[in-house]
Amino acid sequence: GLRASSPVGSTSFVGRLCACASLRAVVFLAPPAGISSKRLPIARNCADSLCLPAMERTGVELAVGLVVGAVAVMIMNPANFSFSGLASMAALLLLVGPMAWKGLRLTLTFVSSLSKSKKHDKIDGYNNQYDNSKSANDRNKDYAKLVDSYYDLATEFYEWGWGTSFHFADRREGETFQQSILRHEYFLAGRMNISKGTTVLDCGCGIGGPARNIARFTGANIKAITINQFQVNRGNAISVREGIRDQVELIQGDFMKLPFEDNSFDAVYAIESTCHAPDRSGVYGEIMRVLKPGGVFACYEWCLTDKYDAKDERHRKLKRDIEVGDGLPDLVHTSVCTKALKDAGFEVSEARDFMQDGHLGSGGEPWYTPLTA
């Protein structure tokens, strides 16, 4: 993680930065080549993607579960059908039915949206960014189109299979997937010392899952920026539905040219987003500009570690697969990020890899656990 501090109110202030889940190590922490390191949850909070009020959803889910279960029992074993057996099945379906109904609704919504999508023609253009004729410098020059195209294609898949918080988290012993995501976000909020009324910027927000969670947890007012208009529309719609639109606003914009006045925010955070920037000093400089004197910048970042060997073919392939799979122009070493922070005017007071802290416990999983069937 990274942490930085500055004297409050100085004319040439430096903010404070803490990337409290660390500069993300890629090589030796990556999955096998060609496999995403995002792990699909066994259970997740699906309410974000449902349109029915909570009580109405519950009633429908239970009714559908009971009806489907009863019919299944009668079809499979009509001779042994009994009302006592049905009662036992009903009790089981009271637990299983809601999850099955939620999953079915999510999948149908996702497939319907995908079938109507007009984004499929962007796939070839995105893939062409990574053919052998294009270098990291080429992708850096065209970063805005690259990242926008990536999230046009990936956003609905992410939400369907992962949730509304598009980031990783280590899962510690006894935690569910959703608990690990929330703990990861709340920890970052704590390191920024934000509270009710604090003005915060989420720099690279996806569809705003972390912004909504942090706003609810702290009472802060959050502006959230993403380069992708589809994400803005989706995120603001969710915020309205969840009754938190007065605290969280998604805005379309480029974090290399933030559309805010100088000294606008008490704190800024970025969760696995500034790795999309073509120039770390540039994006950190913009963050510095919009921070108030004495402000805080906290960041979770993807980086290469000292273990990366550019001469190792497997390492190079892992690096490239992650760049292609996550819409990244180029992955850089941790030292590049810490130097860029200093060049931007930050005083770095904390920089570490959280995976070295040993918090997982015997039943936990690291953030880079490969997705498995």
C-alpha positions as CSV (number, residue, x, y, z in Angstrom):
1,G,0.0,0.0,0.0
2,L,1.0,3.6,-0.3
3,R,0.6,6.4,2.2
4,A,1.6,10.0,1.9
5,S,1.2,13.2,4.0
6,S,1.7,16.9,3.8
7,P,1.4,20.0,6.0
8,V,-2.2,21.2,5.9
9,G,-2.7,24.5,4.3
10,S,0.8,24.9,2.7
11,T,0.8,26.7,-0.6
12,S,2.8,24.0,-2.2
13,F,0.9,21.2,-0.6
14,V,1.4,17.5,-1.0
15,G,-1.5,15.2,-0.5
16,R,-1.4,11.9,1.3
17,L,-1.7,8.7,-0.5
18,C,-2.3,5.2,0.7
19,A,-2.9,2.3,-1.6
20,C,-3.8,0.2,1.3
21,A,-4.2,-3.2,-0.5
22,S,-0.8,-2.5,-2.0
23,L,0.7,-1.9,-5.3
24,R,-0.7,-5.1,-6.8
25,A,1.9,-7.7,-7.7
26,V,1.2,-9.4,-11.0
27,V,3.8,-12.0,-11.8
28,F,3.9,-15.0,-9.5
29,L,0.5,-13.8,-8.3
30,A,-1.2,-14.3,-11.6
31,P,-3.3,-17.2,-12.7
32,P,-2.3,-19.6,-15.5
33,A,-2.1,-18.0,-18.9
34,G,-5.4,-17.2,-20.5
35,I,-7.4,-17.6,-17.3
36,S,-9.0,-14.6,-15.6
37,S,-8.0,-14.2,-12.0
38,K,-11.4,-12.9,-11.1
39,R,-13.1,-15.6,-9.0
40,L,-16.8,-16.1,-9.5
41,P,-18.6,-15.9,-6.2
42,I,-20.6,-18.8,-4.8
43,A,-23.0,-16.4,-3.4
44,R,-23.3,-12.7,-4.1
45,N,-25.7,-9.8,-3.4
46,C,-27.9,-9.8,-6.5
47,A,-30.3,-7.1,-5.4
48,D,-28.4,-4.5,-7.6
49,S,-29.7,-6.1,-10.7
50,L,-33.3,-6.7,-9.7
51,C,-36.1,-4.2,-10.4
52,L,-38.8,-5.5,-8.0
53,P,-39.1,-4.0,-4.5
54,A,-37.4,-6.2,-1.9
55,M,-40.6,-7.6,-0.3
56,E,-42.2,-8.3,-3.7
57,R,-39.1,-10.1,-4.9
58,T,-39.1,-12.3,-1.8
59,G,-42.7,-13.3,-2.3
60,V,-42.3,-14.1,-5.9
61,E,-39.0,-16.0,-5.4
62,L,-40.6,-18.2,-2.6
63,A,-43.7,-18.9,-4.7
64,V,-41.8,-19.8,-7.7
65,G,-39.4,-22.0,-5.7
66,L,-42.3,-23.9,-4.0
67,V,-44.2,-24.4,-7.2
68,V,-41.2,-25.6,-9.2
69,G,-40.2,-27.9,-6.4
70,A,-43.6,-29.4,-5.9
71,V,-44.0,-30.1,-9.6
72,A,-40.5,-31.7,-9.7
73,V,-41.3,-34.0,-6.8
74,M,-44.6,-35.2,-8.4
75,I,-43.0,-35.8,-11.8
76,M,-39.9,-37.7,-10.4
77,N,-41.7,-39.8,-7.8
78,P,-45.5,-39.7,-8.1
79,A,-46.1,-43.0,-6.2
80,N,-44.4,-41.7,-3.1
81,F,-45.8,-38.2,-3.2
82,S,-47.2,-37.1,0.2
83,F,-48.0,-33.8,1.8
84,S,-45.5,-34.4,4.6
85,G,-42.8,-35.0,1.9
86,L,-44.0,-31.8,0.2
87,A,-43.7,-29.9,3.5
88,S,-40.1,-31.1,3.8
89,M,-39.4,-30.1,0.3
90,A,-41.0,-26.7,0.8
91,A,-38.7,-26.0,3.8
92,L,-35.7,-26.8,1.7
93,L,-36.9,-24.7,-1.2
94,L,-37.5,-21.7,1.2
95,L,-33.8,-21.6,1.4
96,V,-32.8,-22.6,-2.1
97,G,-35.7,-21.1,-4.1
98,P,-34.7,-17.4,-3.6
99,M,-31.2,-17.9,-4.8
100,A,-32.3,-20.0,-7.8
101,W,-34.9,-17.3,-8.8
102,K,-32.4,-14.5,-8.4
103,G,-29.9,-16.3,-10.5
104,L,-32.5,-17.1,-13.2
105,R,-33.6,-13.4,-13.3
106,L,-30.0,-12.1,-13.5
107,T,-29.1,-14.5,-16.3
108,L,-32.3,-13.7,-18.4
109,T,-31.7,-10.0,-17.9
110,F,-28.1,-10.4,-18.9
111,V,-28.8,-12.5,-22.0
112,S,-31.6,-10.2,-23.1
113,S,-29.3,-7.1,-22.8
114,L,-26.5,-8.9,-24.6
115,S,-28.8,-9.9,-27.5
116,K,-29.8,-6.3,-28.0
117,S,-26.3,-4.9,-27.7
118,K,-24.8,-2.9,-30.5
119,K,-21.3,-3.2,-29.1
120,H,-20.2,-6.5,-30.7
121,D,-18.6,-4.6,-33.6
122,K,-16.1,-3.2,-31.2
123,I,-14.5,-6.6,-30.4
124,D,-12.2,-6.7,-33.4
125,G,-11.1,-3.1,-32.8
126,Y,-10.2,-4.0,-29.2
127,N,-8.3,-7.1,-30.2
128,N,-6.4,-5.2,-32.8
129,Q,-4.9,-3.1,-30.1
130,Y,-3.0,-6.1,-28.9
131,D,-1.8,-7.6,-32.2
132,N,1.9,-7.9,-32.9
133,S,2.0,-4.7,-34.8
134,K,1.0,-2.6,-31.8
135,S,3.3,-1.7,-28.9
136,A,2.6,-0.5,-25.4
137,N,3.5,3.0,-26.6
138,D,0.8,2.7,-29.3
139,R,-1.8,1.6,-26.7
140,N,-0.8,4.4,-24.4
141,K,-1.4,6.9,-27.1
142,D,-4.8,5.5,-27.8
143,Y,-5.6,4.7,-24.1
144,A,-9.0,6.5,-24.1
145,K,-10.4,4.5,-27.0
146,L,-8.8,1.3,-25.6
147,V,-10.3,1.6,-22.1
148,D,-13.7,2.9,-23.3
149,S,-14.0,-0.1,-25.8
150,Y,-13.0,-2.5,-23.1
151,Y,-15.7,-1.4,-20.6
152,D,-18.3,-1.2,-23.4
153,L,-17.6,-4.9,-23.9
154,A,-16.9,-6.1,-20.4
155,T,-19.3,-4.1,-18.1
156,E,-22.4,-6.3,-18.4
157,F,-20.3,-9.5,-18.0
158,Y,-18.7,-8.1,-14.9
159,E,-21.9,-7.2,-13.3
160,W,-23.6,-10.5,-14.1
161,G,-20.8,-12.7,-12.8
162,W,-19.0,-10.5,-10.3
163,G,-21.3,-7.8,-8.9
164,T,-21.2,-4.0,-9.0
165,S,-17.7,-3.6,-7.5
166,F,-15.3,-4.3,-10.3
167,H,-12.2,-5.2,-8.2
168,F,-10.4,-8.0,-6.5
169,A,-10.1,-8.7,-2.7
170,D,-8.4,-11.4,-0.7
171,R,-11.0,-13.5,1.0
172,R,-10.0,-14.2,4.6
173,E,-11.0,-17.1,6.8
174,G,-14.7,-17.2,7.4
175,E,-15.6,-14.5,4.9
176,T,-18.1,-14.7,2.0
177,F,-17.2,-13.2,-1.3
178,Q,-19.4,-10.1,-0.7
179,Q,-18.0,-9.6,2.8
180,S,-14.4,-9.6,1.4
181,I,-15.3,-7.0,-1.2
182,L,-17.0,-4.7,1.4
183,R,-14.1,-5.1,3.9
184,H,-11.6,-4.2,1.2
185,E,-13.5,-1.0,0.4
186,Y,-14.2,0.0,4.0
187,F,-10.5,-0.5,4.9
188,L,-9.6,2.0,2.1
189,A,-12.2,4.4,3.4
190,G,-10.8,4.2,6.9
191,R,-7.2,4.9,5.7
192,M,-8.5,8.1,4.1
193,N,-10.2,9.2,7.4
194,I,-13.4,10.1,5.6
195,S,-16.6,10.6,7.4
196,K,-20.1,12.2,7.0
197,G,-20.0,15.2,4.8
198,T,-16.5,14.6,3.4
199,T,-16.2,15.4,-0.3
200,V,-14.6,12.4,-2.1
201,L,-13.7,11.6,-5.7
202,D,-13.7,8.0,-7.0
203,C,-11.2,8.1,-9.8
204,G,-12.2,5.3,-12.3
205,C,-15.4,4.1,-10.7
206,G,-16.9,1.4,-13.0
207,I,-20.7,1.4,-12.3
208,G,-20.2,2.8,-8.8
209,G,-20.4,-0.2,-6.5
210,P,-17.5,1.0,-4.2
211,A,-18.8,4.6,-4.2
212,R,-22.2,3.5,-3.0
213,N,-20.8,1.1,-0.4
214,I,-18.4,3.7,0.9
215,A,-21.0,6.5,0.9
216,R,-23.4,4.3,2.9
217,F,-20.6,3.3,5.3
218,T,-19.2,6.7,6.0
219,G,-21.9,9.3,5.0
220,A,-19.4,10.9,2.6
221,N,-20.5,12.7,-0.6
222,I,-18.9,11.0,-3.6
223,K,-18.3,12.1,-7.2
224,A,-17.3,9.2,-9.3
225,I,-15.7,9.5,-12.7
226,T,-15.4,6.9,-15.6
227,I,-14.5,7.3,-19.2
228,N,-17.4,5.1,-20.3
229,Q,-20.9,6.6,-20.7
230,F,-22.6,3.2,-20.5
231,Q,-21.2,2.8,-17.0
232,V,-22.3,6.3,-16.0
233,N,-25.9,5.6,-17.1
234,R,-26.0,2.2,-15.4
235,G,-24.4,3.4,-12.2
236,N,-26.6,6.4,-11.8
237,A,-29.7,4.3,-12.4
238,I,-28.6,1.9,-9.6
239,S,-28.0,4.8,-7.3
240,V,-31.5,6.1,-7.9
241,R,-33.0,2.7,-7.3
242,E,-31.0,2.3,-4.1
243,G,-32.0,5.8,-2.8
244,I,-28.4,7.1,-2.6
245,R,-28.3,9.3,-5.6
246,D,-28.1,12.4,-3.4
247,Q,-24.7,11.1,-2.1
248,V,-23.2,9.5,-5.2
249,E,-23.0,10.9,-8.7
250,L,-21.3,9.2,-11.6
251,I,-19.8,11.5,-14.3
252,Q,-18.3,10.8,-17.7
253,G,-14.8,12.0,-18.0
254,D,-11.1,11.3,-18.5
255,F,-9.0,11.0,-15.4
256,M,-6.0,12.4,-17.3
257,K,-8.0,15.6,-17.6
258,L,-10.3,15.7,-14.6
259,P,-13.3,18.0,-15.1
260,F,-13.1,19.6,-11.7
261,E,-11.7,22.8,-10.2
262,D,-8.5,22.8,-8.2
263,N,-8.8,22.0,-4.5
264,S,-12.2,20.4,-4.9
265,F,-12.0,17.2,-2.8
266,D,-11.0,16.2,0.7
267,A,-10.0,12.8,-0.5
268,V,-9.6,10.8,-3.7
269,Y,-9.3,7.1,-4.1
270,A,-8.7,4.8,-7.1
271,I,-9.4,1.0,-7.0
272,E,-7.5,-0.8,-9.7
273,S,-8.1,1.9,-12.2
274,T,-5.1,4.2,-12.6
275,C,-3.3,1.1,-14.1
276,H,-5.4,2.1,-17.3
277,A,-3.5,5.4,-17.5
278,P,-0.9,6.0,-20.2
279,D,1.2,7.9,-17.8
280,R,1.1,7.5,-14.0
281,S,2.7,10.9,-13.3
282,G,-0.1,12.5,-15.4
283,V,-3.0,10.9,-13.6
284,Y,-1.4,11.4,-10.2
285,G,-0.8,15.0,-11.1
286,E,-4.4,15.5,-11.9
287,I,-5.4,13.9,-8.6
288,M,-3.0,16.2,-6.8
289,R,-4.5,19.2,-8.5
290,V,-8.1,18.5,-7.4
291,L,-7.2,17.5,-3.8
292,K,-7.5,20.2,-1.1
293,P,-4.3,21.0,0.9
294,G,-3.8,18.1,3.4
295,G,-6.0,15.9,1.4
296,V,-5.7,12.1,1.0
297,F,-5.3,9.9,-2.0
298,A,-5.7,6.1,-1.5
299,C,-5.1,3.6,-4.2
300,Y,-5.2,-0.1,-5.0
301,E,-2.9,-0.6,-8.0
302,W,-1.8,-3.3,-10.4
303,C,2.0,-3.5,-10.7
304,L,4.9,-5.7,-11.5
305,T,7.2,-6.7,-8.6
306,D,10.9,-7.4,-8.4
307,K,10.1,-11.1,-9.2
308,Y,9.2,-10.2,-12.8
309,D,11.8,-11.3,-15.3
310,A,11.4,-9.7,-18.7
311,K,13.7,-12.4,-20.1
312,D,11.4,-15.1,-19.0
313,E,8.9,-16.1,-21.7
314,R,6.3,-17.3,-19.2
315,H,6.5,-14.0,-17.3
316,R,6.1,-12.0,-20.5
317,K,3.0,-14.1,-21.5
318,L,1.4,-13.7,-18.1
319,K,1.9,-9.9,-18.3
320,R,0.5,-9.7,-21.8
321,D,-2.5,-11.9,-21.0
322,I,-3.4,-9.7,-18.0
323,E,-3.1,-6.6,-20.1
324,V,-5.3,-8.1,-22.9
325,G,-7.8,-9.5,-20.4
326,D,-8.2,-6.2,-18.4
327,G,-7.8,-3.5,-21.0
328,L,-4.4,-2.3,-19.7
329,P,-2.0,-0.3,-22.0
330,D,1.0,-1.5,-20.1
331,L,1.8,-2.9,-16.6
332,V,4.7,-1.1,-14.8
333,H,6.9,-1.9,-11.8
334,T,6.0,-0.7,-8.3
335,S,8.9,1.7,-8.4
336,V,7.4,3.5,-11.4
337,C,4.2,4.2,-9.4
338,T,6.0,5.4,-6.2
339,K,8.3,7.6,-8.2
340,A,5.3,9.0,-10.2
341,L,3.6,9.9,-7.0
342,K,6.6,11.8,-5.8
343,D,7.0,13.5,-9.1
344,A,3.4,14.6,-8.9
345,G,4.1,16.3,-5.5
346,F,2.8,13.6,-3.1
347,E,4.8,12.7,0.0
348,V,4.6,8.9,0.1
349,S,4.2,7.7,3.6
350,E,3.2,4.1,3.0
351,A,3.9,1.6,0.2
352,R,3.6,-2.1,0.6
353,D,2.2,-5.4,-0.7
354,F,-0.7,-6.4,1.6
355,M,-0.3,-10.0,0.6
356,Q,2.8,-10.1,2.7
357,D,0.9,-9.3,5.9
358,G,-0.4,-12.9,6.4
359,H,-4.0,-12.0,7.1
360,L,-5.7,-14.8,5.1
361,G,-5.9,-17.5,7.8
362,S,-6.0,-21.2,7.0
363,G,-9.3,-21.0,5.0
364,G,-8.7,-17.8,3.1
365,E,-7.8,-17.1,-0.5
366,P,-5.4,-14.6,-2.0
367,W,-6.8,-11.9,-4.4
368,Y,-5.2,-13.6,-7.4
369,T,-6.9,-17.0,-6.9
370,P,-7.7,-18.3,-10.5
371,L,-11.3,-18.6,-11.6
372,T,-12.1,-22.4,-11.6
373,A,-14.9,-24.4,-13.0
